[in-house]
């Protein structure tokens, strides 16, 4: 399972302030901490709300700052293709992820050629320009359309991470099972594609959020979830992942679990 560290995201006030004042040590420390905790990718979002020109400038700075201290690949997170294009031009290395596209024609037309040119994977959200569907079938319809466009442009389906989407349970208690059922259908219908989840949204507005996050994560792993966007500094959540990989037979001879135990990463 790929772990995508979520903490360098300008929707967080502290991160936005660090980006605005170009606080190199602060941002680099966040990057190092996530990698040390087990992140395979680092998501980077520089949208501070100061306009696209500023976001373009900021994402370039964020990429240079993070890549100065780690060679872990990045997930470039923006809703604007101009930001994605600028970020890809500045990015050094391979195996980057574009986060994200959905079934909106304009966005697919702008992003898919960039993904093909740079051989970047994409996170594809199971939604269109009308918003997040509340039911499984409409989410799958969005996935169908995205994958048709991906195949037509020549990008391998293996480079697509389909996100069945998570809505807060505090708003609609049925949405956890909608996510689970969508994920289950995606794994059956599109075996070539990969899957991911932006985990933390499920617990928004609830106490002890890590408990809710962990429950959804474990259920999703049993269905074959390939990657997850989360806070890798949540030691309990990371321990759940390692333990689940043992139970699911994904950790031969429990090597990874024992290694992380010796390093002090396994927490009760």
Phi, psi and omega in degrees: 000129177277132177257120179254112182288130190261359198281341178269078185221121186289355171290343172276127186303317181296321178291317179301318179294321179296320178294317182297322180265007178053054182274090184299308183301320181298310184292320180293326178294319177298318179297312181299317181300317182294319179295317179297330181278351176119010179292134176270331176227157172241122174282135178232123180230125184244022183278089183273001179085016182256017178100162185293319181301318178293320179296322177299313179298317184291321182293325176299315180294317180298315181298313179298319183295314181290316183289348175289340184239355178206147175257011173298133182295158185250150170254114186271116194248106176200153177268359185245127183295333179293324177291316178301314181298315179296321181293317180296325178293329181271336186292136174245141182109185184238179171065031176285161177238137173265124182236095020198179170235168171221196185274018177279127186303313184300318181291317178298319180297326181279322190271320186300319176298325177294318178298317180294315181300318185262002182052047179262138171289162178229144167267123184246118183276138182281065182203168175230197185287355177272356179110190182279118178296146179274352185235163184294314188298319180288329174294319178294325177299319177296319178298317178305311184293317179301314183291329173298315180292321178298312180298321182294329181275348177096006177278130180299140180297335179296345181265009179253128172254105178281130180251111181291349175077146180233127173252153183298130177292337178293340179264320182214107185293346180276348190289336176300314181286331174297317177298312181299314182292324176295316178300316180300317180291321178300315181296330179279316187280328186233068187295338179285326182285160175259175182226156176209168176218136166273095199291318196292342181297333185299329187258007183304130178086001182248152174285161179049057188300326182299330179294315178294315179303316182296322180296313179295320181299312182295320178295322181289322178297322179297333179273357176101022178307132185269331182205165181210141176261117185204180176271105181289350177278356173279093188298324180294319179295318178295325176295320176303318181298311182298319180293319180295323178296326175295310183297325182277001179076022182262002182233090186302125181057021178059028185299312183295319180299314181292322177298314180291328175298314179297330180274000179080018181271346180270120185241142175290000000 
